[in-house]
Amino acid sequence: MPVDLYGFSADIKPIREIAVKHDLAVVEDAAQAHGATYSGKPAGIFADAACWSFYASKNMTTGEGGVATTDSDEIAETLRLIRTHGEKAKYSSLMLGTNYRMSEIQAAIGLVQLKKLPAFVAKRRENSKRLTKLLSASERLKLPEESEEQQHSWYLYTVRLRKVTENERNKIVEELRQKDIGAEAYYVNPVHLMPYYRETFGERRLPETEKAAKQVFSLPIHPGVTEAQVDYIGKTLLQLL
């Protein structure tokens, strides 16, 4: 179950090789990857199934909900059954299912948004390049990167502060907000430290995960952000650093 984080695809080819070798399925969490590419193809295409979120903040939206994509007729049929109470015919469940249907209104919004997605991603890409050029002046930041193989969709522009504590990161985020910049620290509490997982699976230490959770934060580069605003975001953060 590889995860595409912040709009950047997981390195899927090695995962696919392991899956083929051991006869495993690959289900890709592509919730944040609309418009990302891997090896010149859309994210999710190398998985048996990929799951996408259409929550309001994503690169495209239906307001809430999402879709699963697959090139397997068998998986598609199973998903359709799960989506509607396990039914092919009304009141005749063939398997355990639930009510996961998207409304017609949401689907209509999604079809229009899908047509707009390339332009949305292009604007995000412009903003990310401009912000990277500005922030590269600071040695205190590790900036997001792309490669020839993996192209970002820039759902979030997430930077990492080098050698800082959680309190320092939080202070910078708060100061950015006070200057009307919508900075946000996501995933501040790693999954393995959440009460349910700690109580169910016991204490675990993931030091690199815990360190990252104290150092990363995201800056706005969505299509509504203008060039002047990108410059303000970059220059303000540099001044704070």
FENZI-V496731 format. One record per backbone hydrogen bond with DSSP energy under -1.0 kcal/mol. NH is the residue of the N-H (numbers start at 1). CO is the residue of the C=O. E is the energy in kcal/mol with one decimal. If there is no record, write none. Layout:
# FENZI-V496731
NH CO E
NH CO E
This chain:
# FENZI-V496731
4 29 -2.7
8 5 -1.7
12 10 -1.6
16 12 -2.8
17 13 -2.3
18 14 -1.9
19 15 -2.3
20 16 -2.6
21 17 -2.3
22 18 -1.9
24 19 -3.0
28 49 -2.7
29 2 -2.9
30 28 -1.4
30 51 -1.4
33 30 -1.9
36 33 -2.6
37 151 -1.9
38 41 -3.6
39 149 -3.2
41 38 -1.8
43 36 -2.3
45 42 -1.7
47 44 -1.1
48 26 -1.8
49 26 -1.6
50 69 -2.4
51 28 -2.7
52 67 -3.2
54 65 -3.5
58 55 -2.0
62 54 -2.0
67 52 -1.4
69 50 -2.8
76 72 -2.4
77 73 -2.3
78 74 -2.1
79 75 -2.7
80 76 -2.1
81 77 -1.9
82 78 -2.6
83 79 -2.3
84 80 -1.1
85 98 -3.3
86 81 -3.0
87 84 -2.4
92 89 -1.2
94 86 -3.7
98 82 -2.8
100 83 -2.8
107 103 -2.2
108 104 -2.3
109 105 -2.2
110 106 -2.5
111 107 -2.1
112 108 -1.5
113 109 -2.7
114 110 -2.5
115 111 -1.1
116 112 -1.2
117 113 -1.2
120 116 -2.2
121 117 -2.8
122 118 -2.2
123 119 -2.0
124 120 -2.1
125 121 -2.5
126 122 -2.2
127 123 -2.4
128 124 -2.5
129 125 -2.3
130 126 -2.1
131 127 -2.4
132 128 -2.7
133 129 -2.1
134 130 -1.5
135 131 -2.9
136 132 -1.8
137 134 -1.3
138 135 -2.1
142 160 -3.0
147 150 -2.4
151 37 -2.1
153 7 -2.4
156 6 -2.1
159 217 -2.6
160 142 -2.1
161 215 -2.3
162 140 -2.7
169 165 -1.9
170 166 -2.7
171 167 -2.0
172 168 -2.0
173 169 -2.4
174 170 -2.3
175 171 -2.3
176 172 -2.3
177 173 -2.0
178 174 -2.1
180 177 -2.0
181 176 -2.1
183 181 -2.5
184 218 -1.9
193 190 -1.9
194 191 -1.5
198 194 -2.6
199 195 -2.7
200 196 -2.1
201 197 -2.8
202 198 -1.3
210 206 -2.6
211 207 -2.2
212 208 -2.4
213 209 -2.2
215 212 -1.3
216 212 -1.9
217 159 -2.0
218 184 -3.5
219 157 -2.6
225 222 -2.6
230 226 -2.3
231 227 -2.4
232 228 -2.1
233 229 -2.7
234 230 -2.7
235 231 -2.7
236 232 -2.3
237 233 -2.2
238 234 -2.2
239 235 -2.1
240 236 -2.1
241 237 -2.3
